[in-house]
Each structure stands twice: as C-alpha cells, then as structure tokens.
Amino acid sequence: MIRVDAFFIALLFVLAAASALGVISSQHRARKLYIALEYEQRRVANLEEDWRRLQLEQGVLTEYRQVERIARERLRMAPPGAGQIVVLEDRP
C-alpha cells in the first residue's frame, strides 16, 4: 500500500511539475507575442505619420508656384517668347 501511495505521490509531483513548466512556457510565449504586437503598433504609427507627411508634401509640390519654380530653376525652362506662340483656330 505504501508503494502505491508513493507512486501516486511521485506521479502527482511529475504532473504538477509538467503543469508548472507549461504555465511558464505559455507565459513566456504570451510576453513575446505582446512585445511583437507593441513593435508592430509602433511601426503602424510611424507609417501613418510618414503617410500624412508625404500627403502634405505632395500637396505642396503640386501647387502651381512650386511647379513653376522647379521648372525655372532645375529644368532651366522659360515661358515662350511672343514669336514662339502659335494660336490654332478651331474650324468646323
């Protein structure tokens, strides 16, 4: 009878130890997943900030004055002279 009780006590101890290891393992995995979630949330926030900044920059770049300034300065473009303008009339 003592051998059976000792066996069950040993079995319960092994099962309790295995259960404790399972809890530790699942907590560790949960912490790793939480850290990964926080990282991705920060990444999303950074990407949203970049998106807003790029939209604002696009709005500025498409303004007429900005386009004209870039055409004059970077591309060395100038408005055509009076002799270079040709007006075509629409004939039905």
C-alpha positions, 0 to 999 in steps of 0.5 A, a space after each residue: 500500500 505504501 508503494 502505491 501511495 508513493 507512486 501516486 505521490 511521485 506521479 502527482 509531483 511529475 504532473 504538477 511539475 509538467 503543469 508548472 513548466 507549461 504555465 511558464 512556457 505559455 507565459 513566456 510565449 504570451 510576453 513575446 507575442 505582446 512585445 511583437 504586437 507593441 513593435 508592430 503598433 509602433 511601426 503602424 504609427 510611424 507609417 501613418 505619420 510618414 503617410 500624412 507627411 508625404 500627403 502634405 508634401 505632395 500637396 505642396 509640390 503640386 501647387 502651381 508656384 512650386 511647379 513653376 519654380 522647379 521648372 525655372 530653376 532645375 529644368 532651366 525652362 522659360 515661358 515662350 517668347 511672343 514669336 514662339 506662340 502659335 494660336 490654332 483656330 478651331 474650324 468646323 
